[in-house]
Amino acid sequence: MIILKQGDITEEDVAVIVNAANSGLRGGGGVDGAIHRAAGPAVMEECQKIGHCATGEAVMTQAGNLKAKKIVHTVGPVWYGGNRHEPELLRSAYRNSFILARNGCFRTIAFPAISTGIYGYPKKEGARIAIKTGIEFERDFEEIRYICFSAEDLKIYQDIFKKERAT
Ligand code: AR6
């Protein structure tokens, strides 16, 4: 089942929370900052040990003080206008996150809108890729949640979800 909701992803009670990280796994602002603040220093230590994650790839850590069991840190592309493989890289970030969670036999997962904040990916196009990829993996999970930070973002996801379901 795919669920769209507005909220703060750090509060979700799912097995796996996905983080929109940077390739140095150094933490930062946005959802990455919020997840590390809520999870605590052990997760940052684990990220530092891993050290790197290429754009479009994903790595998994413990979830520290979060309700979740694991965090998947994935790195979405910076938006440079669309001609630097941004759509493929964003799709790959979603896919690799799903695959890591599935390999760990986790059945519930929550995503933020990867790349659509500081990295500047257009929100509608980002939501379309998120939802299309979710539909591909829907059978492998009990629940796939897309956590939208604002009411405006939720509306975008709802509109795109309706269109993608209809096709
Ligand atoms: N819960 C859910 N969504 C959130 C939350 C939250 N607590 N906080 C922000 N968002 P961004 P990016 C939304 O900028 O574009 C970091 O510095 C936000 O409104 O967090 O992938 C990393 O270290 C937006 O819709 O991630 C990287 O350097 C979405 O999360 C860089 O930012 C993603 O925005 C990654 O940039």
Residues whose N, C-alpha, C, O or C-beta is under 5 A from the ligand:
A	BS01	AR6	G7 D8 I9 T10 A20 A21 N22 G27 G28 G29 G30 V31 D32 A34 G76 P112 A113 I114 S115 T116 G117 I118 Y119 G120 I147 F149
